[in-house]
Amino acid sequence: MSQSAPQSAPRVGIVVRTRDRPLFVTRALASVLAQTFADWQVMLVNDGGDRAALEAAIAEAGLAGHFDTGRMVMLQHDMSVGRSDAFNRGAAALRTEFVCCLDDDDTWAPEFLDALVDLYDRTRPLAADLGGVAALVSAIREDIQTIDGIEVLVPMGEDGLPNAFLRSDFFLNPIAYATYRHDLYPVQWMLNRQAVLAVGGFPSVFNVMEDRAFMTRFLQHSRLAILDRKLAFHHRRVRRSGDTAQSVAMNTLDNPSYDWRLFSDLARSTVNSPDPTNGAISAEMLRAVAGTLLKEMNDETSALWHKINGESAQLRSQIGALAARLSAVEPPSLAEAPLDARVWDLWQQVGEGDIGFRLGVDTPFLDRLVLSMAETPSGLMLHASAAQHRIVVQVPRTMDWCAFEVSLADLVGRSEGLSVELVISSEPGFLFETALSIWTRDRIGRRTHGFDDVHVHSCPPGGSIRVKRSFAPDQLARGDTPRLSLALPRHASNFSLCLNDLVISRG
C-alpha cells in the first residue's frame, strides 16, 4: 500500500487510532469519505495491530485507492506506543491547519467538517484566542452480531448523555470542564494543530482520560467554540457488563479495569504544586483554585442528592407497597429462578444506570428483545431505570397486532429446556397472551410461522403479575428461531408495557 504524500497540505487533518479492529475502522474511514468538506487528509495510526489484516479489510471495503493517492496515509507502529502517543505521532506527521481525533469506533455526520470549518472562520475574527471548535454529540448504542458467519454492527438506539454534554454555552467553560460540569468527547472537536502540539498533545503516561488531561491544559491557552448541532456520534457496545480487562470489542472508556481515580485527579489542574520561581498568582492557578472549590461543592451537593434520592426511592417503594395492599394486590416481585440456573438476565443488559432510546419494529434491542408489529409508529420508545427495577416500552398504537418477544435461540443445548419468568405491572391493568413463537419449513421448503402453547394472563389494575413459562427441548427444536411472544392488547393507544424483571433459565 503506497504511503505517498499529497502535493499540498489540506486544511483539516484527521487522526484515526486503531489496533486490530477492522470492523470499526473501515466504518470510521467511510464516515470521513462521506464528508461534504473535501479538503482533508487522514492519518491512520495502526498502533501495533496486524497490518496485513488491516490492509485486507481496507481493500475489501474499497478504500485502498485513497491510500494510493495520499488522501489517507497509514502510520504503522510495529509495537504499540499507547493511545496518547498514537494520537500525538499522527498529529505531528500531518501538515494541516486543523487536527481532529476520530477514534476508530466513532463516526461523523456528512456535514461535520463543513459546519465546523465555517464556525471557526466566522468566530475567529471575534475571538483572537480561538483554538478550535466542536459539535454536539449523540451516543449510539450498538451490538456486534454474527449474521451468516459475518460480524456486523447493529444499532440498538440512542443512549442518554449526562447534562455536562447538553450545556448551551457558546464556548467550552474551562473551570466547568475541569470539574465535569461541561464535557465533550474527542470525536466532537476540530482544533488548531499547532496549538495542540504546543501544549504537548495527549499526555503519554495516561492509559485513560488522556483527552481530559489534554483539554484541561489546552483551555488554559485557547478557547473552544461549540456548534449547537449534533453532528458527532460516539458509539458504545451493549455487551460490556462483565468486562474486567482491555478488550478490542469494548470502549476503553467504559472499562472498569482502569484506575479512574488516579487519572481523574491527574487530569485536573493542581493547586498544591505552584511554580516556585513565580511568586505572583497566575491565571492558571486561579482557575485551578476555582475548579477545586467548585469540585468540592459539587461533591457535597452530589452526596446530598444521592441521600435524598435514596430516601425518596425507599419512601416511594413503601408507599407503592401500601397502596398495593390497600388495593388487595401484591407489589411487584422479582424472578425466583436460582442464580446458577440463569442463562440470561435483563438487568445485566441494562447495566447500573438509566437508559432510554427509540425502538424500531423487528430491530433487536437489549441483546434478545424485539417488537413485532406490522409497521413502526412514531413515538415507539423504551426507558429503563436500574434503581427502580423498571423498564417501560411505550407503544403509541398497537393496531391489529403487536407483540413483545424474547429470543430463546442458542441459550442451551438441544437436550435442555428453558423457563422464562416475567414480572409485569400496570396501573390500568390488561389481558395478554404468551406463546412460543416458532418458524418452521413445510415439505417444499417454505418458511411458515405459528404459535405453540398459548396462555392468557391478567395483570390486575394497580398491581403486578409474575408469569413463568417453561418449554421442553422438543418444543424449542420445532423451529430455528424460537421466541417467547407476549401479545399486547389490540388497537390500544399510548400503551405502556412495564417490566420489573425478565429472566431465562435452564429447565
N, C-alpha and C positions, 0 to 999 in steps of 0.2 A: 504494500500500500504506500503510495507516494506521500512524502511529507513536505512538498514544495510550498513556499510561502506566496501570498498574493503580491502583486506588483505594488500596490499602495495599501496602507493600513486602513481598514474600515473604521467607522466611528465607534461601534459597540463591540466589545469582546465578551464572550460567554464562556466561563469555565464550567465544565461538567466533570465532576469527580465520580469515578466508578471503579468497581472491583468485583468481577465475576457476577454481574447482574445484567446479562444481555437482554433479558425480557424487559427490564425497566429502561435501560439506557437508549435502546432504539426508539422507544416511545418518546423519551425526552428530546432526542435529536429530531424526530418528526415534528415535535411541537415547535422547535426553532425554525424548521423549514416552512412551517405554515405561517410565519410572521409576515404581516403586510409591510413591515420595515425591512428593507433588503440589505442595508449597509452594515453587515455584521460578520464576525468570524468566530468560530467555535474552537476552543482549546480543550480537547477531550483528554483528561488525565487518567490514564489507566494505572491505578496505584497498586502495582504488584499482582494484578489479575492475569488470567490466562489470555495472552494476546491472540493466539490462534482462534480461540473460541469467540473472542470479541470481534475479531475481523470477520469471522464466518457469519456472525449474527448481523453485522453491519452490511455485509454483501447480500445476505438473504433478504434484508429489509430494503434493498435497493439504494443504500446510502453511500456505497463505496466511491461513486463518482465525485461526490463532494469533497472527499479527502484527496482525490487526484488533482482537483482544481485549486486546492488550498483554502477553500471556504471553511473547511473543517480540517483541523490538524490534530494528530494524536501525539501526546506526550507520554512516552512509555517509561514506567518505573519497574525495573526488574524485581526490586524489593519494595515493599510498602513503606512510605515515609509518613503515613498518617493523614487524617482528614485535613488538618490545618495546613501542613506543608504541601499537600496535594493542590489545595487552592492557591497557596502563595506562589508556587512554581508556575502554575498555569497563568496567574495574573502577571507575573514577571515576564513570561515568554510572549505575551501579547504586546502590540504596539498601538493599541487603540486608545481613544479618549476615555471611554467608559468601560467598566467591567461589571458583569452580572455573575451571580453564583446560582446556577441551575443544577441542583442535585439530581442524580440520575433517576430518582423515582418521582420527581415533580414535573409539572408541566405549566405552560402559559396559554392564555387566550391568544388568538392570532394578532390582536391589536396591542398586545402588551408593550413591545418595544416602541412602536409608533407613538402610543399615548405617553409613555414616559419621556421619550426624547422631546416631544412637544412641550410637556410640562416643564422640563428642565430649561428649555430655550425661552419659555415665557417668564419663568420665575427668576432666572439668573440675573437679569438687569435690576431686579428689585431687591435681591439678597446677594451681596458680593461674596459672602461666605458659604453659599450653597455648594454642598459637596455631593449631592445625589438626590434621587427621587425614588419613590416606591409606590406600588399599587396595593389595594386591599386584597385579601386572600380568602379563598374558600377551602375548607378541609373536606377532602373527599375520602370516604370510607370505601375500601375495596378488598377483594379477596383474590387469592391465586387458586384457580381451579384447573383441573386437567380434563379436557374435552377431546375425545378420540386420540388420547395419548399425547396431546399438545397442551402445554401450560398457557393459560390465558388469564388476563386481568379482568375481573368482573366488578364494575362499580356497584356499591351497596347503598348509595345515598350520601347525603351531606351531613357531616358532624357539626355540632355546635362549637363555637370558639369562646374562650374567655373574653370578658369585657375589655381586657387590655388590647385586644386586636380590633375592637369595634369603636375606638375613640374617634372623634370628629376633628381633632386638631389638624391644622394645615401642616405644621412642622412637628416632627417627632420630638417629644419632650425629653431632654437628656436625663433629668432627675427622675421623671416618671418611668423612663426606660430602665434606669439603674435599680428601681425598686419594683419592677414587674407590673407597674400600673399602666404602661404603654409598651406594646410589644409588636414584633414582626419577625417573620422567617426570612432567611437569605433569598428564597425564591421570589420575594416581593421587591427586592431593591435593584437599582442600577446606580453605581457610584462612579465618581471620577477616579480613574485608575491610579493616577499619580498620588492622589490624596490617600487612597488605600495603602499604597506602598510606603508612603511617608510615615504612617503610624505603625508600620511593621506587619500589616496583614493579620491573619489569624495567628494567635499565639501557639507555637509549636508544641508546648508541653500539655495542652488541653486535649483530652480524649473526647470530651463532650462540652457543650456550652461555649465552644470556641468562637461562635458567631456573636454571642453576647459579650464576651470579653473584648472582642474586636470593636463592636459597635459602641460600647461604652467609651473606649478611647477615641474612636472616630468622632463622636459627638462632642468631644472636648474642643475640637478644632473646626468642625464643619456642621452645617445644618442639612437636614434631610426633609424634603417636602413630600407629602403623601397625597396621591391622587385618590379621589373618592369614588373609585370604581374597582370592583372585584375582577381582576384580570390574572391573578396568580392562583395556582392550585397546589395545595400541599396534600399529598396522598398518604393515607395510613392503611395498614393492613389490619384485618379484624382478628386474625389468629395469633395473638401475642401474649395472652394471659399467663402462659406457663413458661415464657422465655426467661432464662436466667443467665444467658451468655450472649455474646455478639452473634448475630445471625444475618446473613445477607438478605433474607426474605423479610426482615423486620426493619422498622425505622430505628436507628440507634438512639434517637431522642426519646423513644418510648421504652428503652431497655433498662430494666431495673438493676442490672449488674454494675452500672456506673456509680461512682461516689458523687451523688448530686450535691451534697452539702459542701464538699471541698471546692468543686469547680464553680458552684454558685457564688460562694463567698469570694473566690479569686477573681471572678468576673467583674465584681463591683470595684469602684474606686475606693481606696482605703484612706482612713483618716489617721492611722497610727504610724505612718511612715512618711513624715514631711521631709521636704528637701532641706538637708542641714546647711546648705550654702545660701539659702534664701530665707531671711527672717520675715519677709512680708507674707501676708496671706494671699495666696494665688487664687485665681478664678476656679481652677481645678479643685483646690482644697475646699473652697466654699461650696462647690457642687457636691463634693464628697460628704461634707458635714450635713448639708441639707438632705442628701439622699439617705444617709444613715439615720437621721432623725425621722424622716418620713417612713423608712422601713420599720423602725421601732413602733411608730404609731400604727402602721398597717398591721403589724403582728398582734398588737394589743386589740385592735378592732376586730381582726380575724378571729382571735381566740374568743372574744365576747360573742361574735356572731355564731360561731360553732356551738358555744354553750347554749345560747338562746334557741338556735335551730334544733339542737338535740333535745332540749326540754320540750320544745313545741311539737316535735315529732312524737315524743313519748305521750304528750297530752292528747294529740290527735288520735294516736292508736288507742288510748284508753277511752276517749270519747266514742270512737268508732265501735269498739267492743261493747260499750254500754248501750249505744244506740241499737246495735245488732241484737243484744239480749232483750231490749225493750220491744223490738220488732219480732221477737221469737225466731230469729235466725242466727246462725253462727257467724262469727267474724272469719275473714279469710284465713285458711290454714296453709300449710306448705306440703309439698310432696313427701311421702313417707318411705320411698324406696331407700334401702340401705346404701350408704355411700360407695361401698365396694362393688355394688352391682350396677352402678350407674355408668352408662356409656356416653351420655350427652346431657348437658345441663344448660338451660337457657341463660342463667345468670353468669356462667363462665364466659359466654359470648358477649354479654353486655359489658362486663367489667365493673369497676367500682363507681364510676361517675354517672352523670345523666347524659343521655344521648337523644337525638331527635333527627329525623330525616324524612324526606318524601319517599313514597313507595311506588313501584310500578307493577302492573299485573304480570304474573309469570316471571318476575325478576327475583331471584333468591336474595334473602337478607338474613343477617344473623346466622349465617352458615347453612341452616337447613329449613328455613321458613319461607313460605311463598303464599301470595294471594292469587286465587284462581277466580276469574270472572270474565265476562265477555269483552269488556273494554276497560281502559284506565280512566276513571273520572278525575277531574281536577280536585285537589284537596285531599288526596289519599296520603295519609301521614302516619308516622309512628313516633312515640316518645316513651323512653324507658327511664325509670328512676330506681337506682340500686338502693338508695336509702329507704324508699317507700316499698320496695319489692313489688313494683307495679309497672306493667307495660300496657300502653293503650294504643290500639290500632284504630284510627278514625277513617270510616268509610262514608263519604257523602251520600252515596246511593248504592244500595246492594243489588238493585234491578232484579232480573229473573233468576240469577244465580250468583252467589258469592260464597267462597269457602276459604277459610284459613287452614293451610295444610303444612304438615311436618314430614319431611323426607325421612324414611326409615331404611334407606338403602345403605348397604356396606357398613353396617354397625357391628354385626356379629356374624359368626359363621353360619353356614346353611343349615346346620343341625340345631341351632338355637332359636328360641322365640324371643319376642320383645314385649315389654309393657310400657305404656305411655301414661303418665299422670299429668293432668292439667288442673290447675286451680283457677277458676273463673269467678269474678264478682261483677255485680251490676246494680245500679241504682233502680232502674225501672223494672228489671227482670226480663227474661225472654226464654223462649224454647229454641233448642238447636239439636242438630243431629251430628253424630260421629259415625265414621265408617272407614273401612280400609279401602283406599283408592288404588286401583291397580290397572296397569296397561298390559294387555296380552296380545298375542297374534293368533289369527284364525288359521284355518287349514291352508289358505292360499297366501299367507304371509302378511295380511293386512293387520295394522295395529288397531285394537279396539279397547275401549275404556269401560270400566264398570266399578260398582261399589259392592263390597262384601261386608256382611255382619253389621247392618245398620242399627244404631241405637238412638232413641230420642231422650233428651235430658231437659230439665227445667232449672234455670238459675233463678232463685227467688228474689223478689224486689228488695233492694237494700241489703242483700246477703251474698253468699258465695256458694259454690259447689265444687267439690273435688271429684273429678272423673278419672277412673282408671280403666284403660282398655288394654287387653292382652291379646296377642296374636301368635298363633302357633307357627312353627317353622314351615309347615306345608302351606299355610295361608300366605306368608311372606314370599314363598317361592313361586307363587302363581303368576307373578309379573316381574318385570325387570326394574321397575321404579316404584316400589310400594310407598304410599303415604298415608298418614292418618289425616283424614279430611274432616274439618269441623264446618258444617254448613250453617251459614248465618241466616237470619230471617229474610224472606224475600221482600223486595220493594220497601225496604226501610230507609228512612232519611236520617242523615247525621248519626249513623250507628257507631257506637264505641264498643269495641271488644277489649275488655280489661282482663289481663292475665296477671296472676300473682305468683305463679310457678309453672314450670314445664320441664319434666324430666323424662328421659328414656333410659330404661334399664333392662338387663337380661331377665328372661323368664316370662 
